[in-house]
């Protein structure tokens, strides 16, 4: 069971979960488990995960045919912790997907948010690549639920400046005071909305701007000047969907 400990110095809560030390790691081995057929997130290996709780696509539960699959995390941070497997493909991710696959993924995000919104604070996050904190190379996101008695800092939306992209429903921009290199926010134009209330139309627009944003970041990473600094470090990014509005932190 997770323990929530207040950090007196930073005035923040720390989550302690000892079983996380036992989670597998195939990133350093460059998907050696995939090569031997042991990728637990691959289609056909559904028996290697806990029983699924949601899927998009076809087929029976815990059988092939899915497009996006959600299972409980075997090494949870909190009492409710799930893994959202982006697709059966062990390599391709949002920047490579067609829009239908991305929309399926965000549909799964919304469904899991709606499922757990009465259980506590719902946080959805993605770590893409070893440098971003991923322990398994097969693209996936995670959903954790924090008990309501734990007070979370509410992220205040930065003023909309440095606009990168703009459409009728979302604005993509870089905050004036970034916490991370290449930080980007994708914010809905209607403020004070909950992700669980996102309409189908908004999900489709979000799919478009999310792919565009990550592709732009990939372009920054591939820039020769950036390569001089990053050398051969792999492309990596994180994004988060907060409980009250979208704020993607990508780098």
N, C-alpha and C positions, 0 to 999 in steps of 0.2 A: 504494500500500500504506500502511496506517495505521502511524503511529509512536506508541509509548507512552513518554512522557517523565515521569519522577518530578518532582514539584514539591517542592523542598526546604522551602519555607516552610510549606506546608499538609500535607506528608507524604502527598499524594495523587498518583495518576497522572493525567496529561492525555493525551487522545487527539488527535493532530494528523492531519487528513486534508485535504489541499489541494484535492481535487476537490469538496468540499462547497460551495465558493464558486460553482460553476457550476450548482447545482441551480436549477430554476425556482421562481418565486414568483407565485402568483395570488391570494394573500390580500389584498394591498393594493389590487388591482384589483377586489376583490369578485367573484371568479369570472368575470372577463371571458373566460377560456379556455373555461369551460363554455358561455357564451352563444354562442360561435363554434364549438362542437362539438369543442374541442381538449382537453377534460378527459381526461388520460391514464388516469384511473381509471374513467371512465364505461363502462357496458356498450355494446359496439359498437366501442370504441376499444382493444380488447385488443392490437392490433398496435403501439400506442404504448408498451407496456411491454416489458421483457424477458420471455421465455417463463415462464409461471407454473410454480410448483413444487407448488401445492396449491390445491384449491378445495372448497367445499361447494356443493351444488345439482345441476344437471343440465348436459347438453351436453358437448361435447368440449373438451379443453384449448385455451386461447387463443381460445375462441369464447363468444358469449353463452350465458346459462342459469345462470350462477353466482349464489350468494347471498353468499359470502365468497370473496375471491380473494387468493392470496399470490404475490408476485413478488419477484425480487431487486431491491434498491435500486440504481438507476443511479448514485447518488452515495454510496457506502458510507462509513460511519465506520470500520468494521472489515472484516476479510477476509470475514466472514460477516455480512451485513446484509440483512434482508428487509423488505418492506412488506406489511402485512395490510390489505386494502381492506375496510372494514366492510360495505358493501352497494353495490349499483348506484346507490343514491340519492346525489346529490351534496350534499345538504343535511342530511337526517335523520341523527341519531346515536343513541347508546345511550338517551338520555332520551326519544327518540321511537319507538324500535323496539318491536315486540312481543317477548315473551319468547323465542319461537322463534328470532328473528333474533339476539338477544343470545346465546342458547345456541350457535348456529352459530358466532358470533364467538369465544366462549370455547373451543369445541371446536377451532377453528383454532389458538388460542393453545396449547392443550395439545399438539396434534399437532406444532407446530413446536418446542415445547420438547422433546418426546420425540425428534424427529428430530436435534436438535443437542446433546442433553445430554452426549454423549461427546466433543464438539468443544471444550468449554470452559465458561465461565460464561455461562449464557443469561439475558439481560435482555429483558423485554418492556415497552414503554412507549408511552404515547399523549400527544400534545400536541393539545388541542382548542382551536382559535382562534389568531389571530395573537399575542396576548399570552402564550400558552402556548408559543410557538415553532414553530407549524405554518407551513410554507411553501406547502402546497397545501391548499385549502379542503375538498376532498372528504374526508370522515372516513376516517382510516386510523390504524393503529398500526404499530409497528416492532419488529423482533426483531434484537438484535445479540448476537454471541458474542465474549466477551473471552477471550484465551488463559489457560490455567490458571496459567501462570507469573506472571501479574499478580495479586498478592494484593489481593482486594477486601475492603473493610471490611464485616464482617457486621453488618447492622442488628440491634440488640438490641430485642426487642419491648418496648414500653412496657407498664407495668401497665394492666390493663383497668379504667379509670375513665371517667367521662363517657360512659356508654353511650348511643348514639343508637338502636340497633336490635339485636335479639337473636333468633336462631332456633336450631334444634337443631344447626346445623353451623357458623354464623358469628356473630361479634360485631362490630358496627360501633360504633366509638368514637373520640373525639377525645383524642389524647395530652395529658398534662399539660404537656409541654414541646414545643410544636409548632415546627417549623422554618419553616412557611409559614402564611399566613392561611387559616383554614378547613380546616386539615389534618384528614383523616379516615383511619382505618385500617379495613380489612375483614380480619379475622384469623380463620383457621380455629380451631375449638376444640381440634382435635388438633394439638399443637405438634410442631415439628421434622419437618414433612412437606414433601415436594417438590411443586411445582405439577404436574410431569409425572405424578405418581401420583394426581392428583385423579380421583375416580370420576365417573361420569355423574350420579349423584344430587347430588354436590357442585357440579358445573357448573351444574345447574339452580337450586340454591339460590343460588349465586353470581350468576347472572343476575338473580335477583329482588332481592337486596340491592344489587347494583351500580346497577341502574336506580333503585331507591328512593333511594340515596345521592346520585346525581347530580341527581335531581329535587329533593331537599331543598336541595342547594347552589344549584340554580336558584332555589328559593324565597328563599334568603338573598340572592341577587343581585338579585332583583326587589323586595326590601323597600325601601320609600321611603327609609328612613334610610341604607341601603347606597347607593342611587342618588345621594344627596347627595354622597357621597364619590367614587364611581366615575364620576359624571356619565354620559356616553354610551359608556363603555368596553364593548366586547362581552363576553358571557359566555365565560369561558375556564377550562380546568382541565387538570391533568396527572394521570396515574396511572401507577403502576409495579407490575409484578409481579416480585418479587425471586426469586433462585434457590432460596431455602430456604423462604420463606413469603410470603403475600400482604401487601402493604402499599400501599394506594392512597393517594397523596398528591394530594388534590383541593383546588382553590381557585378 
